[in-house]
Structure formats: structure tokens, C-alpha cells
Amino acid sequence: MVAKIAIVGRPNVGKSTLFNRLTGKRMALVNEAPGLTRDRREGDGLVGVTKVRLIDTAGLEEVEAGTIEARMRGQTEAAVAQADIILFVMDTRSGVVPADEEFATLARSSGKPVILVANKCEGRAGAGRAYEAYSLGVGEPIPISAEHGQGLIELEAALEAALAALPEDGVGHEDADAGVRPLRIAIVGRPNAGKSTLVNAILGEDRLITGPEAGITRDSIAVDFVWKGNEIRLFDTAGLRRKPKVRAGAEHLSVGDALRAIRFAEVVILLVDALAPFEKQDLQIADLIEREGRALVIAVNKWDQVRGKKERLKDLQIEIERLMPQLRGVRLAPISALKASGLTRLMTGVFEINETWNRRIPTAKLNRWLHEAQERHPPPAVRGKRIALRYMTQPNARPPSFIVFASRAEKLPESYRRYLVQGLRTAFDLMAVPIRLTWRKGKNPYASKRKRS
């Protein structure tokens, strides 16, 4: 097992900045506005040569039961409970405040090794107040500046000492299957569609904060798990609203994070509301997924509230075929995230579409099909001259991509490209995945002879 290190502290002390430093990636969103992190986010990092799992957490202050802040506190307490080491971060510019003392109590009561990090020490004011942290009773503070990368050598030394003191049965040893790359799945949709509830239902635990409030999720949270022996990395994302409604600041960062999750995913689950399906924003998100070349499955949520399920599912399939002809045959998976129903069908569809998205077709089969397609429907003549399609090959999968070599390729109309794309879907069972078809001008075998004459 890999040692887990939880980064805790009150809001806006630089926990996410330190998390990004220690993972070596800009995984967590960072903004001047406090409270941007709500769910706990995990990422891998190295301390010396030892692999560790880092957990970024929400900042906590006084909270009332039933609020979003109370649910955030539950996520932080869960991170502390599962951690092997706690990095307690304080802001030296503001000095020790009551919220720091509350966190110190939480850290001490955990019984875990605690490393006190005095952040924002790059200026005289910060450096001078770092030693106020002794009053917290959790050890000697390590002055750093997470933003400027100062003091990280000393912090790494303290972490190495803490790791060395942990029991040997599970520190820094990777699993035998650590080289297996997990299938990356992003769950996207409009705000309050039930994305976090769906993630919790798939995982079988309350891993992410949920509630009736729209916009609870702000950054894309990655969760690793195993589904029937298959390694999966699941990304929960912030809701995507229409561009004019996206406000600057934290929401703008959240939308950018969600778009990155789509680009780095292999399969994207678009969650729509069964009671108001395929609104304009749903279709725009689906079109974005197709343009990014990702495999798509549409999960129709709140299916438990639908009457006449069989007829309704058939109507929805017809409607999406009409609205999204570029993704003919896209899979619809009726589910109820709240009641955790329909999940097996959804995940089966995810693995099936991933197999299609990765499919490669032998060149010989492609060219036999191309010959037959031209016989059924020859390319149009341009100014009395026939366009010849000479050769076809598939250079890439993920998504399936094809090149057709043709004379005067630039003259081929878009309608003939659509004819070939739909033919490829039907002939090679490439339904519901983006297909990339490009033309290349074929070489003229007589060009060199003309030059010599």
C-alpha cells in the first residue's frame, strides 16, 4: 500500500497550491476566493524515491449542521481518518487564529503523525510570525512558500522522516498491477443533473458532496476504483452552463477544469434529466464531446419517475438520432442515480463503446469496402471528369480515423464524405463513436513522364 498524506487547514492558507507543488501537476484549482475546494482530491507524488498519495481537503471554519460547509467538514474528517500522515498548513501572514487551533485539536486527536507547515513565508511579515505556530502544540513549524517553491527541501526531509517511522507493511510499495492504465471516464452535464450522486452510487459510498444546491462541485475530482476487475479512474466535474451565464472567477476556472476532464477522458458519460432531456445545453455538450473525439454514453437520470418506460426510451432514441445525426446509434442508459439503479447497464455500455472507440480495421477489408461503396454510389463527376477514390487506410483509432487517397480530393463534396462515414459505421459496427475521415490527393503516376517529355 502507498502511504496517504492529508493536507488540512483553514480556508485560503494555500493547501491546493501545496498539493499542486507536491504532485508536480496543476490538478487542484487555485484562486484568491476562499472555499474553492469542497470535495477531497487525491493525487500521486514522490517524497524522495517513495511514492505517496496526497489528499487535498476543504478549509473549515465554524459550520452549522445540514449546510454545504458541514458536508465539506465530513469530507475533511474522512481524509484525516484514512491518512497516514497529516500536513497541517497555516498562513503566517495572518498568524495563529481560532480556526487554526480547532484544526490543531483535530490533528492531535487523530493520533497520526502531524507536520506543521507555516506557509506564505516569502516576506518579512510572514517569516517573522512563523514561530507563533509553536503555540498550536503540534511540533516545530516548517517555513515554506508553496507559491514560490521555497522551503520544500526542508518539508520533504520532514516527510521522509515521518514515512520512515511508519510501519513497514505498506509504505512506498506499489501494487503488482500498478502499471495497468485505468480507463478514464468523465461524467459531465448541466448543473444539478446528479453527477456527484451518480459517482457515489457507482462507488457505493458517499465519496463526494451532494445536495439540492446547484454548483456544489467546483473542480474535477478523480476517483480510482475497480469495476468487475477493470481499473477505472472516474472524474466528477462541475456543471456546464451556457457560456453567457458563466461568471468570471471561480466558476470560470471550474468550467475550464471540466473541459480538460473531457479532453483527457476516453469515455464521457453525459448525464441528462429524464424529465427535461436534450435541452440546448445538453446538445451543445454532446457536440463538444464529439468534436473532441471522445466516446459518448448518455445516462438518462431520474428514470424512476418516468411512466411508460419502454415507449419513452424508444422515443428518446429516435429524438437523439434526429438531433445528433453525427453520433448515430449513441447509447442511452436509463438510470436513477439516487436509487443506484441501472448502473450495470450503464457501465456495460461504457466498456462496449470504449471497445468500439479503440477498434482498428485491416486495410484489405477497408479497400474492399471502398470499392463496393464506389460501385453502389460513384463519386460525382466534376466538370465532366470522374473523381477516383484509389486507396483507404486507418492510421489511428481513439477515435477511428481514416484517410482516403483520391484524384482531385479537394473537389469531393461534403455529401459524399457523409455517405462514406455512414457506410463505415454500418459496415464495421462503428456506431455512436466519432469518425474522422480526411482526403489526400493521390499521386499522378504520369507526372514524371510528362516532365521528361
C-alpha distance (Angstrom), angle and dihedral (degrees) to the residues before:
residue distance angle dihedral
M1 . . .
V2 3.82 . .
A3 3.81 117.7 .
K4 3.82 114.8 -109.1
I5 3.80 121.6 -139.1
A6 3.82 118.6 -165.2
I7 3.81 118.3 -155.2
V8 3.81 109.1 -151.0
G9 3.77 137.7 170.2
R10 3.79 143.3 114.6
P11 3.84 121.5 -60.6
N12 3.80 121.4 -63.9
V13 3.81 98.4 8.4
G14 3.82 92.4 123.2
K15 3.82 103.0 -94.8
S16 3.81 94.9 140.9
T17 3.81 91.7 45.5
L18 3.81 89.6 53.0
F19 3.81 90.3 45.6
N20 3.82 89.9 54.9
R21 3.82 90.5 48.2
L22 3.79 94.0 51.4
T23 3.82 95.0 44.7
G24 3.80 92.1 44.1
K25 3.82 90.4 -131.6
R26 3.78 137.0 91.3
M27 3.80 92.4 -117.9
A28 3.81 100.4 137.3
L29 3.80 122.7 61.1
V30 3.80 114.3 -114.8
N31 3.80 124.2 -160.7
E32 3.78 138.7 150.7
A33 3.81 90.0 -115.7
P34 3.83 110.0 91.9
G35 3.80 122.5 -125.5
L36 3.82 98.0 37.3
T37 3.82 91.7 133.6
R38 3.80 112.5 67.9
D39 3.80 109.0 151.9
R40 3.77 121.6 47.8
R41 3.80 112.6 -98.3
E42 3.80 124.1 -156.0
G43 3.79 130.8 -155.5
D44 3.80 139.4 163.4
G45 3.78 123.3 -109.8
L46 3.80 141.6 163.1
V47 3.79 127.2 -116.9
G48 3.78 102.3 -167.4
V49 3.81 100.5 -47.4
T50 3.81 94.7 -29.0
K51 3.77 118.9 105.3
V52 3.80 114.3 -135.2
R53 3.79 137.2 179.4
L54 3.81 113.4 -126.9
I55 3.81 122.8 -156.4
D56 3.80 121.0 -159.0
T57 3.81 113.3 -157.7
A58 3.79 140.7 -168.4
G59 3.78 120.6 -93.0
L60 3.79 113.3 -112.8
E61 3.77 135.4 -147.7
E62 3.82 132.9 158.4
V63 3.83 107.2 -39.1
E64 3.77 138.3 -174.2
A65 3.80 123.3 -133.7
G66 3.80 115.2 -96.0
T67 3.81 96.0 23.6
I68 3.80 128.0 117.3
E69 3.80 87.4 -109.7
A70 3.81 90.0 57.4
R71 3.81 89.9 53.1
M72 3.81 89.2 47.9
R73 3.79 89.1 52.8
G74 3.80 89.4 53.1
Q75 3.82 89.7 54.7
T76 3.82 91.4 50.8
E77 3.80 92.5 47.8
A78 3.82 89.2 50.3
A79 3.82 89.6 52.5
V80 3.81 91.2 50.9
A81 3.82 90.6 48.6
Q82 3.82 93.7 53.7
A83 3.83 96.5 39.4
D84 3.80 125.5 101.3
I85 3.83 94.0 -159.5
I86 3.81 130.8 23.7
L87 3.81 123.5 -144.9
F88 3.80 104.7 -158.8
V89 3.83 108.7 -161.2
M90 3.81 124.1 -161.6
D91 3.82 132.0 176.9
T92 3.80 110.5 -118.1
R93 3.80 92.8 -165.2
S94 3.79 91.7 67.8
G95 3.80 95.1 31.7
V96 3.79 125.8 -146.7
V97 3.82 113.2 -21.2
P98 3.84 130.8 178.1
A99 3.81 92.0 -96.0
D100 3.83 89.0 58.9
E101 3.79 89.9 53.4
E102 3.81 90.0 51.6
F103 3.81 90.4 52.6
A104 3.79 91.0 47.1
T105 3.80 88.8 55.8
L106 3.82 90.7 49.7
A107 3.83 91.2 48.8
R108 3.81 94.7 47.7
S109 3.81 93.4 46.6
S110 3.82 90.8 53.5
G111 3.80 91.6 69.9
K112 3.82 89.7 -138.5
P113 3.84 125.6 127.1
V114 3.81 107.9 -88.7
I115 3.82 126.1 -154.6
L116 3.80 113.8 -165.8
V117 3.82 112.3 -142.9
A118 3.80 117.1 -163.6
N119 3.82 101.3 -158.6
K120 3.82 131.5 -166.2
C121 3.82 93.9 37.8
E122 3.80 94.9 143.1
G123 3.81 93.7 107.7
R124 3.80 133.8 54.1
A125 3.80 92.3 -107.4
G126 3.78 92.3 55.3
A127 3.80 96.4 42.4
G128 3.78 91.9 49.8
R129 3.81 94.0 53.8
A130 3.80 97.3 43.6
Y131 3.76 92.7 94.7
E132 3.80 92.3 58.5
A133 3.80 83.6 79.4
Y134 3.84 90.1 76.0
S135 3.82 86.1 79.7
L136 3.82 90.1 68.2
G137 3.81 91.0 71.5
V138 3.82 97.4 -135.2
G139 3.78 99.2 110.7
E140 3.77 138.4 -89.7
P141 3.84 114.8 -21.7
I142 3.81 118.5 -122.4
P143 3.85 108.8 -142.6
I144 3.82 112.1 -138.3
S145 3.77 142.5 152.3
A146 3.80 107.7 -140.7
E147 3.81 91.1 -173.6
H148 3.82 94.4 53.9
G149 3.81 98.4 31.1
Q150 3.81 95.5 -117.7
G151 3.81 121.6 149.8
L152 3.80 94.9 13.7
I153 3.83 92.6 123.6
E154 3.81 90.2 59.1
L155 3.80 90.8 45.4
E156 3.80 91.4 50.8
A157 3.81 90.4 51.0
A158 3.81 90.5 52.9
L159 3.80 90.5 48.7
E160 3.81 92.1 49.6
A161 3.82 89.8 52.6
A162 3.80 91.4 49.2
L163 3.82 91.9 47.9
A164 3.80 91.3 49.3
A165 3.81 89.7 54.8
L166 3.82 93.2 54.5
P167 3.83 119.8 96.7
E168 3.81 111.9 -83.2
D169 3.80 94.3 -126.4
G170 3.67 97.5 92.8
V171 3.78 118.1 2.3
G172 3.76 119.4 123.1
H173 3.80 96.0 -13.4
E174 3.77 113.4 128.4
D175 3.78 121.7 -149.3
A176 3.78 118.9 -100.9
D177 3.80 89.4 -112.5
A178 3.81 94.1 50.1
G179 3.80 90.0 114.5
V180 3.81 92.1 61.3
R181 3.78 109.0 104.6
P182 3.81 112.1 -134.0
L183 3.79 122.0 -129.7
R184 3.82 106.8 -104.1
I185 3.81 113.5 -135.9
A186 3.82 124.2 178.9
I187 3.80 122.3 -162.6
V188 3.81 112.1 -151.7
G189 3.77 138.6 167.9
R190 3.77 145.8 118.5
P191 3.83 119.7 -45.0
N192 3.81 115.1 -74.0
A193 3.81 93.3 13.1
G194 3.81 90.8 130.8
K195 3.81 100.9 -100.8
S196 3.81 96.8 143.4
T197 3.80 90.6 43.5
L198 3.82 88.7 54.0
V199 3.82 91.6 50.5
N200 3.80 90.2 51.0
A201 3.81 90.6 48.3
I202 3.82 92.3 51.3
L203 3.82 91.7 47.3
G204 3.80 93.3 43.4
E205 3.83 92.3 -131.7
D206 3.81 140.4 78.9
R207 3.78 93.5 -99.9
L208 3.82 96.6 146.6
I209 3.78 132.9 43.7
T210 3.81 113.3 -101.8
G211 3.78 134.8 176.8
P212 3.82 145.3 133.7
E213 3.81 92.3 -82.6
A214 3.81 115.5 101.9
G215 3.81 118.1 -125.3
I216 3.81 98.8 26.9
T217 3.81 92.3 139.6
R218 3.80 110.9 67.4
D219 3.80 106.0 166.2
S220 3.80 132.7 33.1
I221 3.80 109.0 -93.6
A222 3.82 118.3 -157.6
V223 3.80 118.4 -151.3
D224 3.81 123.7 -175.8
F225 3.80 119.7 -148.3
V226 3.81 142.4 143.1
W227 3.81 123.0 -110.1
K228 3.81 113.3 -166.6
G229 3.81 92.0 -31.2
N230 3.83 95.5 -42.7
E231 3.81 120.6 118.9
I232 3.82 110.7 -129.5
R233 3.79 135.1 -178.7
L234 3.79 107.8 -158.7
F235 3.83 121.2 -161.8
D236 3.78 120.9 -156.6
T237 3.80 110.9 -161.7
A238 3.78 140.4 -165.9
G239 3.79 117.5 -95.9
L240 3.79 115.0 -90.0
R241 3.79 114.8 -132.8
R242 3.77 128.7 -175.7
K243 3.80 110.9 -72.7
P244 3.85 97.0 -113.0
K245 3.82 89.6 56.4
V246 3.81 95.9 51.9
R247 3.79 109.2 105.8
A248 3.79 123.2 -145.5
G249 3.79 120.1 -104.3
A250 3.79 122.6 29.9
E251 3.82 96.0 6.3
H252 3.80 91.7 50.4
L253 3.82 89.3 53.3
S254 3.81 90.8 47.5
V255 3.80 92.8 53.2
G256 3.80 91.0 48.3
D257 3.81 89.7 51.2
A258 3.81 91.1 50.9
L259 3.81 91.4 50.4
R260 3.82 90.2 51.4
A261 3.80 89.2 51.7
I262 3.83 89.2 55.6
R263 3.82 92.3 49.3
F264 3.81 93.6 50.2
A265 3.81 96.3 41.7
E266 3.78 124.5 94.0
V267 3.80 96.9 -155.9
V268 3.82 123.6 26.3
I269 3.80 122.3 -158.6
L270 3.80 110.1 -153.5
L271 3.80 108.6 -156.9
V272 3.82 115.0 -151.7
D273 3.79 131.6 177.2
A274 3.81 113.0 -107.5
L275 3.82 89.3 -148.7
A276 3.83 93.1 53.7
P277 3.83 106.5 19.3
F278 3.79 129.5 175.0
E279 3.77 98.9 13.0
K280 3.80 116.7 171.0
Q281 3.82 93.2 -90.7
D282 3.83 91.6 50.7
L283 3.79 90.0 54.3
Q284 3.80 92.7 46.6
I285 3.81 90.3 52.4
A286 3.82 90.9 48.4
D287 3.81 90.1 49.7
L288 3.83 90.0 50.4
I289 3.82 90.2 52.0
E290 3.82 90.5 50.9
R291 3.81 92.3 48.2
E292 3.81 89.9 50.5
G293 3.82 88.2 53.6
R294 3.81 96.2 -121.3
A295 3.80 126.2 147.1
L296 3.81 111.4 -107.7
V297 3.79 135.6 -150.4
I298 3.82 119.7 176.6
A299 3.80 114.8 -143.8
V300 3.80 112.1 -160.0
N301 3.81 104.8 -150.9
K302 3.83 129.5 -156.2
W303 3.82 90.2 34.7
D304 3.82 89.3 151.3
Q305 3.83 87.7 71.6
V306 3.82 94.9 54.2
R307 3.80 122.4 101.1
G308 3.79 121.8 -149.9
K309 3.78 91.7 22.9
K310 3.81 98.8 -177.1
E311 3.80 94.9 51.0
R312 3.80 92.1 41.6
L313 3.81 92.8 52.8
K314 3.81 90.3 50.5
D315 3.82 90.7 50.4
L316 3.80 91.7 49.3
Q317 3.81 91.7 50.9
I318 3.81 90.7 52.3
E319 3.81 90.9 46.6
I320 3.81 95.6 51.3
E321 3.83 90.7 46.8
R322 3.80 87.8 56.2
L323 3.79 95.5 44.1
M324 3.84 97.7 41.2
P325 3.84 107.7 31.4
Q326 3.82 89.8 158.8
L327 3.83 88.3 68.9
R328 3.77 99.7 44.6
G329 3.80 112.4 179.7
V330 3.82 96.1 20.3
R331 3.80 110.8 172.6
L332 3.80 119.7 -110.8
A333 3.80 115.7 -158.1
P334 3.83 114.4 -169.4
I335 3.81 109.5 -148.5
S336 3.77 144.5 157.7
A337 3.79 108.9 -139.9
L338 3.81 91.4 -172.6
K339 3.81 93.2 53.9
A340 3.85 94.6 33.9
S341 3.81 92.6 -126.3
G342 3.82 127.4 145.8
L343 3.81 93.1 24.0
T344 3.81 96.0 125.2
R345 3.80 90.9 54.5
L346 3.80 90.1 47.2
M347 3.81 95.1 50.7
T348 3.82 91.6 43.6
G349 3.80 87.9 55.3
V350 3.81 90.2 49.2
F351 3.82 93.2 55.7
E352 3.81 92.8 43.4
I353 3.81 93.6 51.8
N354 3.81 90.3 45.6
E355 3.82 89.4 55.8
T356 3.82 89.9 50.6
W357 3.81 91.3 46.5
N358 3.83 89.5 54.9
R359 3.82 95.9 44.4
R360 3.82 121.1 129.7
I361 3.79 123.7 -163.9
P362 3.83 122.8 -151.9
T363 3.80 113.9 -109.5
A364 3.82 92.7 -125.6
K365 3.82 91.6 57.5
L366 3.79 91.1 46.6
N367 3.79 93.5 53.6
R368 3.81 93.8 46.0
W369 3.78 87.5 52.7
L370 3.85 92.1 46.5
H371 3.82 90.5 52.7
E372 3.80 91.4 50.4
A373 3.81 92.2 45.6
Q374 3.83 90.5 54.4
E375 3.79 91.4 49.0
R376 3.80 91.5 52.1
H377 3.79 93.9 44.9
P378 3.85 116.2 8.0
P379 3.81 118.3 -151.4
P380 3.81 112.3 -97.1
A381 3.77 119.7 -95.8
V382 3.80 115.5 -114.1
R383 3.84 114.9 -149.1
G384 3.76 89.6 -16.9
K385 3.82 94.7 -53.1
R386 3.79 121.4 113.8
I387 3.83 119.6 -127.9
A388 3.79 111.4 -133.4
L389 3.81 121.4 -150.0
R390 3.80 101.8 -153.2
Y391 3.79 109.2 173.5
M392 3.82 143.2 1.8
T393 3.80 132.8 -161.3
Q394 3.82 139.3 167.9
P395 3.82 110.9 -130.0
N396 3.81 96.0 174.0
A397 3.77 146.2 18.1
R398 3.84 126.3 -160.0
P399 3.05 85.7 91.9
P400 3.83 108.0 13.5
S401 3.81 106.1 -105.4
F402 3.81 126.0 -170.5
I403 3.81 136.7 -172.2
V404 3.80 123.0 -154.0
F405 3.81 118.1 -162.4
A406 3.79 111.0 -148.5
S407 3.78 142.4 159.6
R408 3.79 110.3 -103.9
A409 3.80 90.2 2.1
E410 3.81 91.1 174.3
K411 3.83 89.6 65.5
L412 3.81 95.7 59.2
P413 3.82 109.9 110.8
E414 3.81 123.0 -124.5
S415 3.81 90.3 -116.5
Y416 3.82 90.7 64.7
R417 3.81 90.7 50.2
R418 3.83 88.9 54.2
Y419 3.81 89.6 49.0
L420 3.81 91.1 55.1
V421 3.82 93.8 44.4
Q422 3.80 93.0 52.6
G423 3.80 89.6 44.9
L424 3.81 90.6 53.4
R425 3.81 90.4 50.7
T426 3.78 93.1 52.9
A427 3.81 98.8 39.6
F428 3.82 97.8 46.3
D429 3.82 101.7 27.7
L430 3.80 95.1 -112.0
M431 3.78 94.3 148.5
A432 3.80 120.3 155.6
V433 3.83 97.9 10.3
P434 3.81 127.6 103.0
I435 3.81 113.6 -101.0
R436 3.79 121.4 -155.4
L437 3.82 114.0 -153.8
T438 3.80 120.4 178.0
W439 3.80 132.9 175.8
R440 3.77 127.3 -130.7
K441 3.77 124.9 -168.8
G442 3.80 109.8 -115.4
K443 3.79 119.3 -129.1
N444 3.82 117.0 -102.1
P445 3.84 106.2 -124.5
Y446 3.85 90.5 -156.1
A447 3.80 97.0 50.9
S448 3.84 94.5 93.4
K449 3.85 92.1 47.8
R450 3.81 91.7 54.0
K451 3.81 90.7 52.1
R452 3.84 91.7 52.6
S453 3.79 93.1 49.2
